[in-house]
Amino acid sequence: MDHPKRQTLRMIFSVPLREKEKKNIMKKTENTPISKSANSNFGPWGWFIILFALLSFMFAGNLIVDGLNITVAAFTELRGWESGVLLSCSTVAGLVAIVGCVILSNCVCRFGVKAVYCVSLAVVCCCCMVWGSVTQLWQYILILILVNVFGNGFGFVGGTAILANWFPQKKGLAMGWATIGFQASAVALLPAFQWLLERYNLKVAYRLMGLCLLALLMVCLFLVKGDPEDRGCAPDNDWSHSLEEYQQLHRAALKQEKTHRWTTLRLLKTKQMWQIGLVNGLVQMAITVLIVQFIPNLINCGFSANAATLIYSVASVIGAIGSYLWGVLDQKIGVKKATVWMCVFHGVAGALFALASSGLFATPVLPILGAFVVGSILGVSSNYVGSFTATVFGRYGYAKAFGMVYMIVCGLRSIGYVLIGALSAVTGSYTLSYVLAGVLSIVALGMTLFIDERCIECNE
Protein backbone atom coordinates (compact mmCIF):
# COMPACT_ATOMS: atom_id res chain seq x y z
CA MET A 1 0.00 0.00 0.00
CA ASP A 2 1.50 3.36 -1.04
CA HIS A 3 1.94 6.23 1.38
CA PRO A 4 -0.26 9.24 0.50
CA LYS A 5 2.60 11.45 -0.62
CA ARG A 6 4.01 8.66 -2.77
CA GLN A 7 0.62 8.52 -4.51
CA THR A 8 0.78 12.28 -5.03
CA LEU A 9 4.16 12.01 -6.72
CA ARG A 10 2.83 9.21 -8.89
CA MET A 11 0.06 11.56 -10.04
CA ILE A 12 2.43 14.46 -10.65
CA PHE A 13 4.89 12.47 -12.72
CA SER A 14 2.57 9.66 -13.88
CA VAL A 15 5.28 7.00 -14.02
CA PRO A 16 6.16 4.06 -11.75
CA LEU A 17 8.32 5.55 -8.98
CA ARG A 18 10.48 2.58 -8.03
CA GLU A 19 14.03 3.76 -8.80
CA LYS A 20 16.56 3.92 -5.96
CA GLU A 21 17.19 7.60 -6.63
CA LYS A 22 13.64 8.40 -5.48
CA LYS A 23 13.57 6.55 -2.15
CA ASN A 24 15.03 9.38 -0.09
CA ILE A 25 12.39 11.76 -1.43
CA MET A 26 9.60 9.42 -0.31
CA LYS A 27 10.98 9.08 3.22
CA LYS A 28 10.83 12.83 3.79
CA THR A 29 7.13 13.21 3.16
CA GLU A 30 5.52 9.78 3.42
CA ASN A 31 3.14 10.92 6.17
CA THR A 32 2.05 14.13 4.44
CA PRO A 33 -1.65 13.98 3.42
CA ILE A 34 -2.75 14.55 -0.14
CA SER A 35 -4.37 17.98 -0.43
CA LYS A 36 -7.77 18.36 -2.02
CA SER A 37 -7.79 22.07 -1.29
CA ALA A 38 -9.64 24.22 -3.80
CA ASN A 39 -7.52 27.24 -2.91
CA SER A 40 -6.20 28.88 -6.06
CA ASN A 41 -2.66 29.21 -4.70
CA PHE A 42 -0.97 28.64 -8.05
CA GLY A 43 1.91 31.05 -7.49
CA PRO A 44 2.83 34.05 -9.70
CA TRP A 45 4.09 32.01 -12.65
CA GLY A 46 1.23 29.55 -12.27
CA TRP A 47 -1.29 32.39 -12.55
CA PHE A 48 0.65 33.68 -15.54
CA ILE A 49 0.21 30.33 -17.31
CA ILE A 50 -3.52 30.25 -16.46
CA LEU A 51 -4.01 33.78 -17.81
CA PHE A 52 -2.06 32.88 -20.95
CA ALA A 53 -4.26 29.80 -21.48
CA LEU A 54 -7.40 31.88 -20.82
CA LEU A 55 -6.44 34.37 -23.53
CA SER A 56 -5.61 31.49 -25.87
CA PHE A 57 -9.05 29.97 -25.33
CA MET A 58 -10.71 33.36 -25.83
CA PHE A 59 -9.07 34.05 -29.19
CA ALA A 60 -9.43 30.46 -30.40
CA GLY A 61 -13.11 30.43 -29.45
CA ASN A 62 -13.74 33.68 -31.30
CA LEU A 63 -11.93 32.72 -34.49
CA ILE A 64 -13.28 29.17 -34.72
CA VAL A 65 -16.85 29.48 -33.41
CA ASP A 66 -18.20 32.77 -32.05
CA GLY A 67 -16.83 35.06 -34.75
CA LEU A 68 -18.69 33.17 -37.47
CA ASN A 69 -21.92 34.70 -36.16
CA ILE A 70 -20.90 38.01 -37.74
CA THR A 71 -18.07 37.27 -40.20
CA VAL A 72 -20.13 34.98 -42.45
CA ALA A 73 -22.64 37.78 -43.05
CA ALA A 74 -19.78 40.27 -43.52
CA PHE A 75 -18.07 38.14 -46.19
CA THR A 76 -21.43 37.52 -47.87
CA GLU A 77 -22.05 41.25 -48.12
CA LEU A 78 -18.47 42.09 -49.12
CA ARG A 79 -17.82 39.37 -51.70
CA GLY A 80 -21.30 38.23 -52.68
CA TRP A 81 -20.71 34.65 -51.58
CA GLU A 82 -23.66 32.53 -50.42
CA SER A 83 -23.89 32.30 -46.64
CA GLY A 84 -24.96 28.65 -46.91
CA VAL A 85 -21.78 27.84 -48.82
CA LEU A 86 -19.63 29.58 -46.20
CA LEU A 87 -21.34 27.69 -43.38
CA SER A 88 -20.78 24.42 -45.23
CA CYS A 89 -17.11 25.35 -45.53
CA SER A 90 -17.02 25.77 -41.74
CA THR A 91 -18.33 22.22 -41.34
CA VAL A 92 -15.62 20.86 -43.65
CA ALA A 93 -12.95 22.88 -41.83
CA GLY A 94 -14.18 21.49 -38.52
CA LEU A 95 -13.86 17.91 -39.77
CA VAL A 96 -10.33 18.57 -41.04
CA ALA A 97 -9.50 20.10 -37.66
CA ILE A 98 -10.39 16.81 -35.93
CA VAL A 99 -7.59 15.06 -37.81
CA GLY A 100 -5.36 18.09 -37.27
CA CYS A 101 -5.83 17.87 -33.50
CA VAL A 102 -4.63 14.26 -33.50
CA ILE A 103 -1.53 15.22 -35.49
CA LEU A 104 -0.80 18.23 -33.28
CA SER A 105 -1.23 16.12 -30.14
CA ASN A 106 1.43 13.76 -31.48
CA CYS A 107 3.63 16.79 -32.17
CA VAL A 108 3.25 17.86 -28.52
CA CYS A 109 4.58 14.45 -27.47
CA ARG A 110 7.50 14.65 -29.90
CA PHE A 111 8.48 18.33 -29.87
CA GLY A 112 6.91 19.72 -26.69
CA VAL A 113 3.86 21.86 -26.02
CA LYS A 114 5.68 25.19 -26.40
CA ALA A 115 6.79 24.39 -29.96
CA VAL A 116 3.24 23.48 -31.00
CA TYR A 117 1.91 26.58 -29.25
CA CYS A 118 4.32 28.93 -31.06
CA VAL A 119 3.83 27.40 -34.51
CA SER A 120 0.04 27.44 -34.10
CA LEU A 121 -0.01 31.08 -32.98
CA ALA A 122 2.29 32.08 -35.85
CA VAL A 123 0.14 30.35 -38.50
CA VAL A 124 -3.15 31.81 -37.24
CA CYS A 125 -1.56 35.25 -36.84
CA CYS A 126 -0.50 35.20 -40.51
CA CYS A 127 -3.98 34.02 -41.54
CA CYS A 128 -5.64 36.91 -39.70
CA MET A 129 -3.37 39.41 -41.42
CA VAL A 130 -4.72 38.39 -44.85
CA TRP A 131 -8.16 36.94 -44.08
CA GLY A 132 -10.06 40.17 -44.53
CA SER A 133 -8.38 40.79 -47.90
CA VAL A 134 -9.20 37.51 -49.67
CA THR A 135 -11.05 37.84 -52.98
CA GLN A 136 -11.42 34.19 -53.99
CA LEU A 137 -13.53 31.55 -52.28
CA TRP A 138 -10.69 29.00 -52.32
CA GLN A 139 -8.53 31.49 -50.41
CA TYR A 140 -11.24 31.87 -47.77
CA ILE A 141 -11.59 28.08 -47.45
CA LEU A 142 -7.83 27.53 -47.14
CA ILE A 143 -7.51 30.14 -44.40
CA LEU A 144 -10.60 28.80 -42.62
CA ILE A 145 -9.09 25.30 -42.54
CA LEU A 146 -5.73 26.58 -41.27
CA VAL A 147 -7.44 28.66 -38.56
CA ASN A 148 -9.55 25.69 -37.44
CA VAL A 149 -6.58 23.33 -37.28
CA PHE A 150 -4.01 25.64 -35.69
CA GLY A 151 -6.58 27.56 -33.65
CA ASN A 152 -7.21 24.26 -31.89
CA GLY A 153 -3.43 23.89 -31.74
CA PHE A 154 -3.02 26.84 -29.36
CA GLY A 155 -6.54 26.46 -27.96
CA PHE A 156 -7.67 23.00 -26.97
CA VAL A 157 -4.49 21.00 -27.68
CA GLY A 158 -1.83 23.44 -26.48
CA GLY A 159 -3.85 25.21 -23.81
CA THR A 160 -5.04 22.10 -22.01
CA ALA A 161 -1.68 20.34 -22.38
CA ILE A 162 0.27 23.16 -20.73
CA LEU A 163 -2.25 23.28 -17.88
CA ALA A 164 -1.93 19.52 -17.41
CA ASN A 165 1.86 19.94 -17.18
CA TRP A 166 1.81 22.78 -14.69
CA PHE A 167 -1.08 21.57 -12.52
CA PRO A 168 -1.18 17.74 -12.49
CA GLN A 169 -3.05 17.68 -9.15
CA LYS A 170 -5.08 20.88 -9.60
CA LYS A 171 -5.82 20.53 -13.30
CA GLY A 172 -9.59 20.76 -12.85
CA LEU A 173 -9.37 23.97 -10.86
CA ALA A 174 -6.79 25.49 -13.21
CA MET A 175 -8.88 24.58 -16.26
CA GLY A 176 -11.93 25.99 -14.51
CA TRP A 177 -10.22 29.37 -14.38
CA ALA A 178 -8.74 29.15 -17.88
CA THR A 179 -11.92 28.03 -19.66
CA ILE A 180 -13.53 31.31 -18.61
CA GLY A 181 -11.82 32.42 -21.80
CA PHE A 182 -14.41 30.60 -23.91
CA GLN A 183 -17.20 32.58 -22.28
CA ALA A 184 -15.17 35.80 -22.51
CA SER A 185 -15.04 35.23 -26.26
CA ALA A 186 -18.81 35.57 -26.53
CA VAL A 187 -19.25 38.23 -23.84
CA ALA A 188 -16.29 40.53 -24.53
CA LEU A 189 -14.31 39.69 -27.67
CA LEU A 190 -17.25 39.18 -30.03
CA PRO A 191 -18.83 42.61 -29.30
CA ALA A 192 -15.38 44.21 -29.68
CA PHE A 193 -14.89 42.50 -33.04
CA GLN A 194 -18.39 43.63 -34.08
CA TRP A 195 -17.55 47.23 -33.17
CA LEU A 196 -14.32 47.12 -35.20
CA LEU A 197 -16.23 45.70 -38.14
CA GLU A 198 -18.83 48.46 -38.02
CA ARG A 199 -16.37 51.26 -37.23
CA TYR A 200 -13.76 50.25 -39.80
CA ASN A 201 -13.97 47.12 -41.97
CA LEU A 202 -13.32 43.38 -42.09
CA LYS A 203 -9.66 43.84 -43.01
CA VAL A 204 -8.91 46.09 -40.03
CA ALA A 205 -10.84 43.88 -37.61
CA TYR A 206 -8.91 40.77 -38.59
CA ARG A 207 -5.54 42.53 -38.65
CA LEU A 208 -6.04 43.82 -35.12
CA MET A 209 -6.90 40.27 -34.12
CA GLY A 210 -3.67 39.18 -35.79
CA LEU A 211 -1.68 41.77 -33.84
CA CYS A 212 -3.15 40.43 -30.59
CA LEU A 213 -2.04 36.92 -31.58
CA LEU A 214 1.41 38.29 -32.46
CA ALA A 215 1.64 39.69 -28.92
CA LEU A 216 0.67 36.26 -27.53
CA LEU A 217 3.32 34.67 -29.75
CA MET A 218 6.01 36.97 -28.35
CA VAL A 219 4.90 36.18 -24.81
CA CYS A 220 5.00 32.46 -25.61
CA LEU A 221 8.47 32.66 -27.17
CA PHE A 222 10.15 34.61 -24.37
CA LEU A 223 8.17 33.94 -21.18
CA VAL A 224 6.22 30.68 -21.39
CA LYS A 225 7.75 27.37 -20.32
CA GLY A 226 6.02 24.10 -21.11
CA ASP A 227 6.96 22.54 -17.76
CA PRO A 228 7.10 24.24 -14.34
CA GLU A 229 10.48 22.66 -13.55
CA ASP A 230 12.01 24.56 -16.48
CA ARG A 231 10.79 27.84 -14.94
CA GLY A 232 12.13 26.93 -11.50
CA CYS A 233 8.62 26.26 -10.17
CA ALA A 234 6.99 23.28 -8.49
CA PRO A 235 4.03 21.49 -10.09
CA ASP A 236 0.80 22.81 -8.53
CA ASN A 237 3.02 25.30 -6.64
CA ASP A 238 3.50 22.49 -4.11
CA TRP A 239 6.81 23.06 -2.35
CA SER A 240 6.73 19.94 -0.18
CA HIS A 241 9.88 18.95 -2.12
CA SER A 242 12.87 20.97 -3.24
CA LEU A 243 13.23 22.19 -6.80
CA GLU A 244 16.19 19.86 -7.30
CA GLU A 245 14.08 16.88 -6.28
CA TYR A 246 11.27 17.88 -8.64
CA GLN A 247 13.70 18.35 -11.51
CA GLN A 248 15.26 14.97 -10.77
CA LEU A 249 11.85 13.29 -10.90
CA HIS A 250 10.89 15.23 -14.03
CA ARG A 251 13.98 13.96 -15.86
CA ALA A 252 13.26 10.41 -14.73
CA ALA A 253 9.65 10.72 -15.90
CA LEU A 254 10.70 12.02 -19.32
CA LYS A 255 13.13 9.12 -19.68
CA GLN A 256 10.41 6.65 -18.67
CA GLU A 257 7.94 8.21 -21.12
CA LYS A 258 10.32 7.70 -24.04
CA THR A 259 10.50 3.96 -23.41
CA HIS A 260 6.87 3.56 -22.34
CA ARG A 261 5.20 5.97 -24.73
CA TRP A 262 1.51 5.79 -25.46
CA THR A 263 0.96 4.66 -29.05
CA THR A 264 -2.19 5.03 -31.12
CA LEU A 265 -2.71 1.26 -31.08
CA ARG A 266 -2.29 1.10 -27.32
CA LEU A 267 -4.77 3.93 -26.85
CA LEU A 268 -7.31 2.24 -29.11
CA LYS A 269 -7.07 -0.83 -26.87
CA THR A 270 -7.59 1.23 -23.70
CA LYS A 271 -11.25 1.34 -22.70
CA GLN A 272 -10.91 4.52 -20.63
CA MET A 273 -9.97 6.46 -23.75
CA TRP A 274 -13.22 5.41 -25.41
CA GLN A 275 -15.26 5.99 -22.26
CA ILE A 276 -13.97 9.53 -21.70
CA GLY A 277 -14.47 10.39 -25.37
CA LEU A 278 -17.98 8.94 -25.55
CA VAL A 279 -19.17 10.50 -22.28
CA ASN A 280 -17.95 13.98 -23.15
CA GLY A 281 -19.03 13.56 -26.76
CA LEU A 282 -22.59 12.74 -25.69
CA VAL A 283 -22.59 15.69 -23.30
CA GLN A 284 -21.37 18.01 -26.06
CA MET A 285 -24.12 16.66 -28.34
CA ALA A 286 -26.59 17.61 -25.61
CA ILE A 287 -25.18 21.11 -25.05
CA THR A 288 -25.10 21.65 -28.82
CA VAL A 289 -28.84 21.00 -28.94
CA LEU A 290 -29.41 23.34 -26.01
CA ILE A 291 -27.27 26.21 -27.34
CA VAL A 292 -28.02 26.16 -31.08
CA GLN A 293 -31.76 26.48 -30.49
CA PHE A 294 -31.46 28.69 -27.39
CA ILE A 295 -32.70 32.00 -28.83
CA PRO A 296 -35.26 30.51 -31.29
CA ASN A 297 -36.75 28.46 -28.45
CA LEU A 298 -37.09 31.50 -26.17
CA ILE A 299 -38.79 33.42 -28.98
CA ASN A 300 -41.10 30.44 -29.48
CA CYS A 301 -41.91 30.60 -25.75
CA GLY A 302 -43.12 34.19 -26.11
CA PHE A 303 -40.01 36.29 -25.52
CA SER A 304 -39.07 39.07 -27.92
CA ALA A 305 -35.90 38.72 -29.98
CA ASN A 306 -34.18 41.41 -27.90
CA ALA A 307 -35.21 39.78 -24.64
CA ALA A 308 -34.03 36.37 -25.86
CA THR A 309 -30.67 37.81 -26.88
CA LEU A 310 -30.31 39.53 -23.49
CA ILE A 311 -31.07 36.28 -21.68
CA TYR A 312 -28.42 34.53 -23.77
CA SER A 313 -25.88 37.22 -22.84
CA VAL A 314 -26.71 36.81 -19.14
CA ALA A 315 -26.36 33.04 -19.53
CA SER A 316 -22.88 33.55 -20.99
CA VAL A 317 -21.86 35.62 -17.96
CA ILE A 318 -23.22 32.90 -15.68
CA GLY A 319 -21.15 30.45 -17.73
CA ALA A 320 -17.95 32.31 -16.84
CA ILE A 321 -18.75 32.00 -13.13
CA GLY A 322 -19.87 28.41 -13.60
CA SER A 323 -16.60 27.50 -15.29
CA TYR A 324 -14.70 28.32 -12.10
CA LEU A 325 -17.25 26.65 -9.81
CA TRP A 326 -17.17 23.42 -11.84
CA GLY A 327 -13.39 23.51 -11.48
CA VAL A 328 -13.76 23.81 -7.70
CA LEU A 329 -16.16 20.84 -7.70
CA ASP A 330 -13.65 18.79 -9.70
CA GLN A 331 -10.92 19.61 -7.20
CA LYS A 332 -13.11 18.84 -4.18
CA ILE A 333 -14.79 15.55 -5.15
CA GLY A 334 -12.81 14.30 -8.14
CA VAL A 335 -13.50 14.49 -11.86
CA LYS A 336 -15.60 11.31 -12.03
CA LYS A 337 -18.16 12.44 -9.45
CA ALA A 338 -18.09 15.95 -10.90
CA THR A 339 -18.82 14.52 -14.36
CA VAL A 340 -21.87 12.74 -12.93
CA TRP A 341 -23.17 16.10 -11.70
CA MET A 342 -22.38 17.64 -15.07
CA CYS A 343 -24.57 15.02 -16.75
CA VAL A 344 -27.36 15.65 -14.23
CA PHE A 345 -27.35 19.39 -14.95
CA HIS A 346 -27.46 18.76 -18.71
CA GLY A 347 -30.40 16.42 -18.23
CA VAL A 348 -32.26 18.97 -16.08
CA ALA A 349 -31.67 21.68 -18.69
CA GLY A 350 -33.03 19.42 -21.43
CA ALA A 351 -36.11 18.59 -19.35
CA LEU A 352 -36.85 22.25 -18.54
CA PHE A 353 -36.54 23.35 -22.16
CA ALA A 354 -38.59 20.37 -23.37
CA LEU A 355 -41.44 21.26 -20.99
CA ALA A 356 -41.21 24.94 -21.93
CA SER A 357 -41.31 24.29 -25.69
CA SER A 358 -44.13 21.74 -25.41
CA GLY A 359 -46.64 24.42 -24.41
CA LEU A 360 -48.03 22.32 -21.57
CA PHE A 361 -47.16 25.02 -19.05
CA ALA A 362 -47.81 28.60 -20.20
CA THR A 363 -45.32 30.25 -17.88
CA PRO A 364 -42.03 32.10 -18.47
CA VAL A 365 -40.54 30.46 -15.39
CA LEU A 366 -39.55 27.22 -17.12
CA PRO A 367 -37.57 28.74 -20.02
CA ILE A 368 -35.86 31.20 -17.67
CA LEU A 369 -34.89 28.39 -15.29
CA GLY A 370 -33.70 26.37 -18.27
CA ALA A 371 -31.63 29.32 -19.49
CA PHE A 372 -30.06 29.69 -16.03
CA VAL A 373 -29.11 25.99 -15.93
CA VAL A 374 -27.74 26.11 -19.49
CA GLY A 375 -25.68 29.15 -18.55
CA SER A 376 -24.20 27.33 -15.58
CA ILE A 377 -22.97 24.44 -17.75
CA LEU A 378 -21.60 26.40 -20.71
CA GLY A 379 -18.04 25.21 -21.23
CA VAL A 380 -17.95 22.65 -18.41
CA SER A 381 -17.39 19.77 -20.83
CA SER A 382 -14.45 21.67 -22.32
CA ASN A 383 -13.02 21.65 -18.80
CA TYR A 384 -13.78 18.05 -17.87
CA VAL A 385 -12.69 16.39 -21.11
CA GLY A 386 -9.19 17.69 -20.42
CA SER A 387 -9.29 17.08 -16.69
CA PHE A 388 -10.57 13.50 -17.05
CA THR A 389 -7.97 12.70 -19.70
CA ALA A 390 -5.16 14.11 -17.54
CA THR A 391 -6.43 12.20 -14.50
CA VAL A 392 -6.46 8.83 -16.25
CA PHE A 393 -3.45 9.16 -18.56
CA GLY A 394 -1.26 11.34 -16.39
CA ARG A 395 0.84 14.37 -17.12
CA TYR A 396 3.11 12.71 -19.68
CA GLY A 397 0.49 10.64 -21.46
CA TYR A 398 -2.02 13.47 -21.67
CA ALA A 399 -1.17 15.04 -25.03
CA LYS A 400 -1.27 11.80 -27.01
CA ALA A 401 -4.45 10.59 -25.31
CA PHE A 402 -6.23 13.93 -25.62
CA GLY A 403 -5.85 13.92 -29.40
CA MET A 404 -7.71 10.61 -29.63
CA VAL A 405 -10.33 11.59 -27.04
CA TYR A 406 -10.96 14.94 -28.70
CA MET A 407 -11.44 13.23 -32.07
CA ILE A 408 -14.29 11.17 -30.59
CA VAL A 409 -15.80 14.23 -28.89
CA CYS A 410 -15.75 16.31 -32.08
CA GLY A 411 -17.18 13.48 -34.14
CA LEU A 412 -20.16 13.08 -31.81
CA ARG A 413 -20.66 16.84 -31.57
CA SER A 414 -20.85 17.02 -35.37
CA ILE A 415 -23.55 14.35 -35.33
CA GLY A 416 -25.45 16.59 -32.92
CA TYR A 417 -25.80 19.28 -35.58
CA VAL A 418 -27.18 16.73 -38.04
CA LEU A 419 -29.70 15.44 -35.49
CA ILE A 420 -30.92 18.96 -34.73
CA GLY A 421 -31.64 19.63 -38.38
CA ALA A 422 -33.31 16.27 -38.92
CA LEU A 423 -35.56 16.44 -35.85
CA SER A 424 -36.57 20.04 -36.53
CA ALA A 425 -37.44 19.18 -40.14
CA VAL A 426 -39.50 16.12 -39.18
CA THR A 427 -41.34 17.45 -36.11
CA GLY A 428 -41.38 21.20 -36.75
CA SER A 429 -40.76 21.85 -33.04
CA TYR A 430 -37.93 21.91 -30.53
CA THR A 431 -39.46 19.58 -27.94
CA LEU A 432 -38.11 16.28 -29.28
CA SER A 433 -34.63 17.77 -29.64
CA TYR A 434 -34.61 18.73 -25.97
CA VAL A 435 -35.90 15.30 -24.97
CA LEU A 436 -32.98 13.86 -26.93
CA ALA A 437 -30.58 16.14 -25.03
CA GLY A 438 -31.94 14.79 -21.76
CA VAL A 439 -31.65 11.17 -22.91
CA LEU A 440 -28.07 11.69 -24.10
CA SER A 441 -27.19 13.15 -20.69
CA ILE A 442 -28.67 10.15 -18.88
CA VAL A 443 -26.74 7.73 -21.11
CA ALA A 444 -23.54 9.71 -20.46
CA LEU A 445 -24.21 9.58 -16.72
CA GLY A 446 -24.60 5.81 -16.82
CA MET A 447 -21.37 5.39 -18.77
CA THR A 448 -19.48 7.64 -16.36
CA LEU A 449 -20.22 5.30 -13.46
CA PHE A 450 -18.19 2.54 -15.11
CA ILE A 451 -15.04 4.60 -15.78
CA ASP A 452 -11.97 3.70 -13.74
CA GLU A 453 -10.55 7.16 -12.98
CA ARG A 454 -7.27 5.93 -11.52
CA CYS A 455 -4.13 7.04 -13.35
CA ILE A 456 -3.06 4.13 -15.56
CA GLU A 457 0.66 4.88 -15.61
CA CYS A 458 0.73 5.68 -11.89
CA ASN A 459 -0.61 2.26 -10.92
CA GLU A 460 1.56 0.08 -13.15
N, C-alpha and C positions, 0 to 999 in steps of 0.2 A: 504493500500500500504506500503510495507516494505521500510525502509531506506536502502540506498546502503550498508552500513557496516553490517547491520543486514543480508542482503542477502549473503554477503561474509562469515559471520560466519555460516550461514546455509550450504553453500557449503563446508566449512572446516570440519564441524562436521556432516553434512548430517542427522540431526535429527530436529524435530520441536523444536524451541527455545522459549518456552512459560513459562518456570518455573520462579518463582519470583527471584530466585538466580541469574538470568542472566540479569535482567532489568537494574541494575546499569552499567553493561558492555556496554549495548547498548547506554545508554545516553552519554557516554564518546566519542563515535566515530560515532554517527548517521549521521553526515554530511560529513564524510570522503568518498571520491569517491573510487569505486572499481578499482584497478589497472589492466590494461591489458598490462603492461610493459613486453617487451621481454628481459629485462636485466637479465643476468644469475647470479643474486646476491643471491645465495643459502646459503651463509655462509660456514665456514670451514667444519662443520660436514655434511652439506647438500651436498657439493661437495664430501665428503668422501663416502656418501651413493651412489651418482651417479657413482663414479668410481668403487665402489664395485659391483653395478649392471651391469656396462659395462663389467667388467671382468667376471662376471657370465654369461652374454649373450655370450661373446666370447668363453668361454670354452664349454658351452652347445651347441652352434652352431657348434663347431668343432666336438664334440663327437657324436652328433645326425645326422648331415647332411654333413657338408663339409669334415670331415675326411673319410667318406665312399668312397670318390673319389680315395683314395690311399690304405686304409686298406683292402678293399674287395679284391683287386688284391694281396696284401701282404699275406693275409690269404690263398688265392687260391694257391699261389706259395709255401707257407710254409707247408700247410696241405693237399693240393691236393683236396680241396673242390671245387665244381662247383660255379662259380661266380653268375650264375643265381639263384642258391639255396640261396646263401647268400643275394642277393638283395631281394628275396622273403621274407626272414626272416626279413629284414628291414621293409618291408611293414606290416607284421604281428605285429612287435614290435611297429610300429607307431600307428596301430589301438588299441593295448592294452594301449598305452600311452594316447589316448584320454580319455578312462575310468579312467586311473590313474590321469589325470589332474583334473577331476571332484572330485575324492576322496580327492586329496591333497588340492583342493580349500576349501572343507568342513573342512579339518583339519586346514587350516589357520584360518577359522572362530572360530573353537573350541579351538585350542591350541596356536594360534598366528603365525605370519609369520616367526619369528625367529626360532621357533621350527621346522617348516617344512623346512626352509632353512638349518639348521644344519643337520638334519636327511638326507636330500637329498644329501648334499655335502659328508657326511660320507659314504653313500651307494655307490655313484659313485666313490669316492676315492678308496674304497676297490675293486670295480670292475676293475678299471684301474690297480691296483697292480697285478691282476691275469689274465687280459684279454689276454695279449700277450703270456701267458703260456698254454692256453687251448689246449687240444689235441682231445677233442670230440666235435662233432657238437652240441650236446645238451647243452654243457657247454657254447659254443659261443652264442647260442640262448638265454639262460637264462640271461647271462650278457648283451646281447644286449637289451632285454626287460627291465631289471632293469635300464640300462643307459638311455633308452628312457623315462621311467616313471619318474625317479628321476632327470634326467637331465632337464626335463621340470619343476620339482619341484623347483630347484634353478634357473632355467632360466625364462621361461614365468610366471609360477604361483608365485613363490617367488619374482623374480626380479620386476615384474610389481606391485605386491601388496605392496611391501615396498616403491616403488616410489609414489604410490597412497596415502599411509599414510603420507609420509613426504612432499609431494607437491600437496595437494588437489586442489589448484588454478593454479599451474604452472606444472601440470602433463604432459601436452603435450611437453613443453619445456624440462623438466627433462628427459622424455622418449626419446626425440629427441637426447639429448646428450648420454644417456645410450645405445640406440640401435645402436650406432656406433660400439658397440662390435660385432654385427652380421657381419658387413662388415670387421672388424678387424680379425675375424676368418678366412675369405677367403684370405685376403691380407697379414696378418702377421703370424697367428698361423699355418695355413695349410702348408706354405713353411717351417716353423721351424720344424713341425712334419715330413715333408718329408725328411728334412736334417738329423734328428735324425734316421729315418728309414734307410736311405742309409748309414749313418756313423756308426751306431751300428746295432740295430735290432728292431723288433716289441716289444719285451719284454721291452727293455730299453726305447723306445719311450713312451709306455703307462705308465710305472712306473714314468717317469719324469712328465707326465701329472697328475698322481695321487698325486705326491708330491706338485704340484702347487695347486691342489684342497685341499690338507691337509692344506696348508698355508692359503687358503681362509677360510677353516673351523675354524682355530684358530682365524683368524680375526673376523669371525662371532660370535664365542663364547664369545670373550673378549671385542670387540669394537662396534659391531653393535647393535643398538636398533631398534625394530620394529616400534616404534612411536617416533616422535621428542620430545614430552613432557617428555618421560622417559630419554632423553639425556639432558634435560634442554634447549631445543631449541624450537623455534616457528615454526609452520607449514608454509612452504614457506619462512621461515626466515623473516616473517612479524611481527615486534615488535610493532604494533599499540596497542597491549594489553600486559599486564604483563604476566610473566610465570605462576604466580599463577592463573590468570584468565583463561589462556589456559588449565592448568591442571584441573581446576574446570570444564570447559566445556567438556574436554576429558572424565572425569569420568562420567559426566552426559550422554554423548553420548554412552559410553560403557554400562551403565545401561539401556538406552533406547533401544539399539541394542539387548540386551538379551530378552527383552519382545516384540520386534517388529522385530524379526529376519526374514530375507528372507529365505523362504523354497523352496524346489525344485518345489512343486506344484504351489506356488505363482509366481515363476519365469516363469514357463511354461504358466501361464495365462497372463503374462506381454508382450505386443506386442513389446515393445522396445528391449527386450532381443532377440527376433527372428529377428527383423529388423537389429540390430547391427551385429548379427551373420551372417545373410544372405548377407548383404552388404559386409562385410569384407571377407566372404567366397568366394563370387563371384570375388572379387578383387584378392584374393590369387589364385583362379583358373586361372585368367588371367595372373598374374605374373608368375605362374608355367609354363604356355604355353610359355611365352616369354623367361624365363631363361633356361628351359630344352633344348630347341632347339636353343639356342643363338649361340653357336660355329658352330654346323652343318649348320645353316642357313647362317652364314657369309661365310663359306667355299663354300656353294652352290651359293653364290652371287659372287664368284670369288676370295675371299681372301685365302691366304695360311693358313695352320693350325697354324703356329707360329703367323701370323698376327692376326688371329681370337682370339687366346689365349691372346695375348697382349691387344687387344681391350677389352676383357672381364675383364682383370686385371685393366685397366684404368676405366672401368665402375664401378668396385667395389670400387675404390678410390672415384669416383664421388658420389657413394652411401653413403659413410661415411659423406661427406660434405652435401649431400642432406638430410640425417637423421636429422641433426641439423636444416637445413633450414625449413624442414617440421614441426619441433617442434616450430620454431619461428612463422610460419604461423598459426598453431593451437592456439598459445598463443594470436596472434594479432586479428584474426577474428573468433575464435571459432572452435571447432572440426567438427561441421556439415558442415560449409562452406568449411573448409579445406578438408574434405572428398570428397566434390563435386569436388574440384580441383584435388584431388588424382585420382578420377575416370576419369576425363578428360585426365590427363596425361597417364593413362593406355590405354585409347582408342586411343590416338594419337600414342603411341608406337606400338599398334597392327596394326593400319592403315599403318604406315611407313614400318613395317616389312612385312606386307601383300603385299604392292606395290613392295617392293624390291624383295621378293621371287617369285612374279608372272612373272618377266622377262619383264614386259611392259616398264620399264625404265632401260636401260642399263647404270647405273651410280652408282658409289660407295657412292654417297652423301646420298641416302636414307637409306641404312643399317647403315652408320656411324651416321646419325641423330637419327635413331631408337635406336642404341646402347647407344647414349648419353642420350636419354629420359629414356630408361630402367635403366641406371645407376642412374639417378636422383631419381627413385622411388623404388630402392631396399630397402626393409626393412620398407617402410613407413606404410604399413598395419600393421606390427608388432607394430608400434608406436600407430597408431590410434585405433586399436581394444582395446587396454588397455585404452587409453585416453577417447574414447567414452563411454566405460563401466563405468569408474570412474566418468565421467561427469553425466551420467544418474542415476547411482545407488549409488553414493556418496562414501565417504571414507570407511564407515563401511559396506556397502553392496557390495563393489567391489569384494572381494575374492570369495564369493559364486556365484555372477552373472558371473564373468569371467570364472569360470569353465564350466558353461553351454554354454556361448557364444563361448568359445574356442573349445568346442566339435562340435558345428555347423561348425565353420571355418575349423577345421581339416577334418571333414567329406567331405565338399565340395572340399577342396584342394585335397583330395585323389581321388575324382571323376575326377579332372582335369588330373591326371596322366593317368587314364583309357581312357579319351577322346583323349588325345594326341596320345596314341598308336593306338586307333581305327581309327582316322582320317588319320594318317600317313599310316596305312595299306591299307585303302580304296582308298585314293587319290594319295598316293605316293609322295606328296609334302607338304610343310609347309604352303602354302597360306591359306587354309581353317582353319587351326588351329589359325592363326593370326587374321583372320576375326572373329572367335569365341571369341578370347580374346577381340577384340573391342566391340562386341555385349554384352558380359558379363559386360564390364565396363559401357556401356550405361545403361543397366538394373540396375546395382548397383547405378548409378547416380540417376536414376529415383526413386529408393526406398529410397535413402538418403533424398530426398526432403520431404518425409512424416514422417520422424523421429522427434518426440518431444524430443529435447535435454535437456529439463529442468530436474533438479535433482528431482527424484520422492519423496524421503524421505524429501527433503528440502521444498517441496511445500505442504506437507500434513498438 
